[in-house]
Amino acid sequence: MKADLIKSVALHSGDYVERYNRKPLDRVRTLARRIELDDDAELADFACGNGMLLQIVGDRAGTYHGVDFSDDFIASAREWARSKGLNNCQFYCDDIIKFCADHPAQFDVATTLDFSEHIDDTLAVSIYSAIRSSLRPGGKLYLHTPNLDFFMERAKEIGVLKQFPEHIAVRNGKGTKDMLIQSGFDGSKIEVETIAHYNILKVLHPLGKLPLVGKYFQARLWIKASV
C-alpha cells in the first residue's frame, strides 16, 4: 500500500504538475458554472491540484479549502493565490481521509474534479465515505470524471488506445453512482448527467441522443450527490 502511494505521488508531481499548469481554464470554468455556491459557503476542493477551481471561483465562496497529497501541486496553488492576493483560501498537503476526519460536518460544498478515475474501487469507497462525513446536512458533492461508456474510453479499456497511466479506474455513470451509494450517499439524492468533452471532441456530444449507440458519444460525467 505504501509503495502504491509513493508511486501515485510520483505520478502527480514534477513534470505532471508543470503540464497541468499549462492547461487552459475553460474546462474548469464550464464546470464551475454548474456548482451551486453561496457567498458564505465553505468549499472543500479535494484533489485540488494547482487550485484551478479557485482560479475560477476566486472569492465567490466564503472560504476555499484545497486538499491534495502532492507537495508540488500545493506549492503551485499557494503561489498562485499569493500572486492574486486572495485571503479566503487555505491549502493542505494531506491525505483526504485524514483531513475529513479532522473536519467533520464542516463543508457546504465538496468537489472532486477529474479525480475518481485515479483511485480503485476499494480506496474510492473509503475516500468518498470520508468526504460525505465532512459535509454538513444539506451539503453537496460535485464529481466530474471521464465516462467509461465513451467510445475512446472503451478503446483504451481494451488496449486499442493508450490510457493515461494515472487513470486506473474509469467508470461509467452507473458504476460511479454505485460507488457513491457504497460510500453512504443516498441513491435518491444522486443526479448523474453526461456532458460534452472539453476539447474538440465536444462536437460529438449531440450524437449522444442517438438511440442504442448514443451512450458511446457521451464523453464526461457530471454528478451531484446531496447529503
HELIX and SHEET records of a PDB file:
HELIX    1   1 LYS A    2  LEU A   11  1                                  10    
HELIX    2   2 ASP A   15  ASN A   21  1                                   7    
HELIX    3   3 ASP A   26  ALA A   32  1                                   7    
HELIX    4   4 MET A   52  VAL A   57  1                                   6    
HELIX    5   5 ASP A   71  LYS A   84  1                                  14    
HELIX    6   6 ILE A   96  ASP A  102  1                                   7    
HELIX    7   7 SER A  116  HIS A  118  5                                   3    
HELIX    8   8 ASP A  121  SER A  134  1                                  14    
HELIX    9   9 PHE A  151  GLU A  157  1                                   7    
HELIX   10  10 GLY A  173  GLN A  182  1                                  10    
HELIX   11  11 GLY A  187  LYS A  189  5                                   3    
HELIX   12  12 ILE A  200  LYS A  209  5                                  10    
HELIX   13  13 GLY A  214  PHE A  217  5                                   4    
SHEET    1   A 7 CYS A  89  CYS A  93  0                                        
SHEET    2   A 7 THR A  63  ASP A  68  1                                        
SHEET    3   A 7 GLU A  42  PHE A  46  1                                        
SHEET    4   A 7 PHE A 107  LEU A 113  1                                        
SHEET    5   A 7 LEU A 135  PRO A 146  1                                        
SHEET    6   A 7 ARG A 220  SER A 226 -1                                        
SHEET    7   A 7 ILE A 190  ILE A 195 -1                                        
END                                                                             
